[in-house]
Amino acid sequence: MTSPAVHIENLSRHFGQFKAVDNISLTIERGEIFGFLGANGAGKTTAIRMLCGLLKPTSGTGRVAALDIYKQSEQIKKIIGYMSQKFSLYTDLTGLENMQFYGAAYGLSHRDVNDQIGRLSKRLSLEMLLDRRCSTLPIGWRQRLALAVSLLHRPQLLFLDEPTSGVDPVYRRHFWKILYELAEEGVTIFVTTHYMDEAEYCGRISVMHQGRIIELGKPLVIIRKHGRTNLEETFVELISNEDRIRAAN
């Protein structure tokens, strides 16, 4: 039986008295597009950083592609792609130079790097970006290039932290078309977002609030469960109810 792409139990991360992630449990199957929905500060980025091996949990257990997030963080980094909310490529390099640099950092051969650059350039329409310095690129083009870099080494899992924040609706639609294609090829996609329409593209979502998962399931099922007509109304109700419960306690 194939192990899940992600399996965590009672995972927490505290910064002093602040509980950024508070006792969350979750299983994500391979090839699934899973969305972490929540407002800024809900704990989404902290959770992703733990799963990527970039941040040690305070408590709980977790595995990514059957690798332990405590003991095998370096192995995890080799099989995942990570695209951060903030553009993290070198702005003084061209798109091509960034891809060559990161390809070498991933340990790819020169031939493999060039093959991947050619393949991804066609898939993501990067031809106009490759010879331009990243500092001159509009935000949508930067995000497209960052996605390409995260795919250079053919990752099993792709972690995307607010990948379309600040980009136009046309690009966001194109971006999600690419994600569906990747999922069909077997790549597991874990994406954080605070865009309600974007969350509905996911196979399943979890709603995070103040470090906790307060709802989990397919978007349409969650909407119907709470008797609402769309995810935005459902999200507002969930957050309001949770705040009332916490205030009462």
C-alpha positions in Angstrom: 0.0 0.0 0.0 1.4 3.4 -1.0 2.1 5.7 1.9 0.3 9.1 2.0 2.1 12.2 0.7 1.8 13.9 4.1 0.7 12.6 7.4 0.9 14.6 10.6 -0.5 14.0 14.1 -0.9 16.6 16.9 1.7 18.8 15.3 2.5 22.1 17.1 5.0 24.9 16.9 5.3 27.5 19.6 7.3 30.7 19.8 7.5 31.3 23.5 3.9 31.5 24.7 2.6 32.1 21.2 1.1 28.9 19.5 1.6 29.5 15.8 0.5 26.0 15.0 -1.6 24.3 17.7 -2.0 20.5 17.7 -3.1 19.9 14.1 -3.6 16.5 12.4 -3.9 15.8 8.7 -3.4 13.2 5.9 -2.9 14.2 2.3 -2.9 11.5 -0.4 -0.4 11.4 -3.3 -1.5 13.4 -6.4 -4.0 15.5 -4.3 -4.3 19.3 -4.5 -4.8 20.3 -0.9 -5.5 23.9 0.2 -4.7 25.5 3.5 -7.2 28.3 3.8 -6.9 31.0 6.4 -6.3 34.7 7.1 -2.8 36.1 7.5 -1.3 34.9 10.7 -3.4 31.8 10.9 -0.4 29.5 11.0 -0.3 28.3 7.4 3.2 29.3 6.6 4.6 27.9 9.8 2.9 24.6 9.1 4.4 24.5 5.6 7.9 25.3 6.9 7.7 22.4 9.3 6.6 20.0 6.5 9.4 21.2 4.3 12.1 20.5 6.9 12.8 24.2 7.4 11.5 24.5 11.0 11.5 22.0 13.8 8.1 21.3 15.5 7.6 21.9 19.2 5.7 18.6 19.5 3.7 16.0 17.5 4.7 13.8 14.6 4.9 14.2 10.9 5.9 12.4 7.7 6.3 13.7 4.2 6.5 10.9 1.5 7.1 8.5 4.5 10.2 10.6 5.6 10.2 11.8 9.2 10.2 15.6 9.5 12.4 15.5 12.6 15.1 13.0 11.5 15.0 13.2 7.7 14.6 16.9 6.9 17.5 16.9 4.4 16.0 14.0 2.4 12.7 15.8 2.4 14.2 18.9 0.9 15.5 16.8 -2.1 12.0 15.5 -3.1 9.9 18.7 -2.6 9.5 21.9 -4.5 8.9 25.0 -2.4 7.6 28.4 -3.6 7.5 31.0 -0.9 5.1 33.9 -0.6 7.9 36.4 -1.0 9.9 36.3 -4.2 13.1 34.5 -3.3 15.1 34.3 -6.5 18.2 36.5 -7.2 16.9 39.8 -8.6 20.3 40.8 -10.0 20.4 37.6 -12.2 18.4 36.9 -15.3 15.7 34.2 -15.4 18.0 31.9 -17.2 20.9 32.5 -14.7 18.6 31.8 -11.8 17.4 28.5 -13.3 21.0 27.4 -14.1 22.1 28.3 -10.5 19.2 26.5 -8.8 19.5 23.5 -11.1 23.1 23.1 -10.1 22.2 23.6 -6.5 19.7 20.7 -6.8 22.5 18.6 -8.1 21.3 18.2 -11.7 23.7 17.7 -14.5 24.4 20.5 -17.0 22.5 18.5 -19.6 19.5 17.8 -17.4 19.3 21.5 -16.3 19.2 22.6 -20.0 16.6 19.9 -20.8 14.4 21.1 -17.9 14.8 24.8 -18.8 13.7 24.0 -22.3 10.7 21.9 -21.2 9.6 24.3 -18.5 10.1 27.3 -20.7 7.5 25.9 -23.2 5.1 24.8 -20.5 5.1 28.0 -18.5 5.8 30.4 -21.5 9.1 31.6 -20.1 10.8 32.5 -23.3 10.4 36.3 -22.8 11.6 36.1 -19.2 14.9 34.2 -19.5 17.1 37.0 -20.7 15.7 39.7 -18.4 17.0 40.5 -15.0 14.4 39.5 -12.4 14.4 43.0 -10.9 12.7 44.2 -14.1 10.0 41.6 -14.2 6.3 42.2 -13.2 5.1 40.3 -10.2 3.1 37.8 -12.3 6.2 36.9 -14.4 8.3 36.6 -11.3 5.8 34.1 -9.8 5.9 32.1 -13.1 9.7 32.0 -13.0 9.6 31.0 -9.3 7.3 28.1 -10.1 9.6 26.9 -12.8 12.6 26.9 -10.4 10.6 24.9 -7.9 9.9 22.3 -10.6 13.4 22.0 -11.9 14.3 18.8 -10.0 11.0 17.1 -10.7 9.7 17.1 -7.1 7.2 14.6 -5.7 5.5 17.3 -3.7 5.0 21.0 -4.4 4.5 23.4 -1.5 3.2 26.8 -2.6 2.8 29.5 0.0 0.3 32.2 -1.2 1.6 31.7 -4.8 -0.7 34.1 -6.5 -0.7 36.9 -4.0 -0.7 40.2 -5.8 -1.1 38.8 -9.3 -3.9 39.5 -11.8 -7.0 37.2 -12.2 -6.0 36.1 -15.7 -2.6 34.8 -14.5 -4.2 33.2 -11.5 -6.5 31.2 -13.7 -3.5 30.1 -15.9 -1.5 29.2 -12.8 -4.2 26.9 -11.6 -4.5 25.2 -15.0 -0.8 24.3 -14.7 -1.3 22.9 -11.1 -4.1 20.7 -12.4 -1.8 19.3 -15.1 0.9 18.6 -12.5 -1.5 16.8 -10.2 -2.7 14.6 -13.1 1.0 13.7 -13.5 1.1 12.5 -9.9 2.6 15.6 -8.2 1.1 16.3 -4.8 0.3 20.0 -4.4 0.0 21.7 -1.0 -1.1 25.3 -1.4 -1.9 28.1 1.1 -4.2 30.8 0.1 -6.6 33.4 1.4 -8.5 33.7 -1.9 -11.8 32.0 -1.5 -12.4 31.4 -5.2 -8.9 29.9 -5.4 -9.5 27.5 -2.5 -12.5 26.1 -4.4 -10.1 24.8 -7.0 -8.6 22.4 -4.4 -9.7 18.8 -4.0 -9.9 19.3 -0.3 -9.2 22.2 2.0 -8.6 22.9 5.7 -9.6 26.1 7.3 -7.0 27.4 9.8 -7.6 29.9 12.5 -5.2 31.0 15.3 -3.0 27.9 14.7 -5.8 25.3 14.6 -7.6 23.5 11.9 -11.3 24.3 12.5 -12.8 22.6 9.4 -11.6 20.0 6.8 -13.1 18.5 3.7 -14.1 19.1 0.1 -15.0 22.8 -0.5 -18.6 22.1 -1.7 -19.2 19.6 1.1 -18.1 22.2 3.7 -20.3 24.9 2.1 -23.4 22.6 2.2 -22.6 21.4 5.7 -22.9 25.0 7.0 -25.9 25.9 4.8 -24.2 28.6 2.9 -24.0 29.4 -0.8 -20.3 30.0 -1.2 -17.0 29.5 0.5 -16.5 33.1 1.5 -19.8 33.1 3.6 -18.8 29.8 5.1 -15.3 31.0 6.0 -16.7 34.1 7.7 -19.2 32.0 9.7 -16.5 29.5 10.8 -14.1 32.2 12.0 -16.9 34.1 13.8 -18.1 31.0 15.5 -14.6 30.0 16.6 -14.0 33.5 18.0 -17.2 33.4 20.0 -16.4 30.0 21.4 -12.9 31.1 22.5 -14.2 34.3 23.9 -16.8 32.4 26.0 -14.0 30.1 27.4 
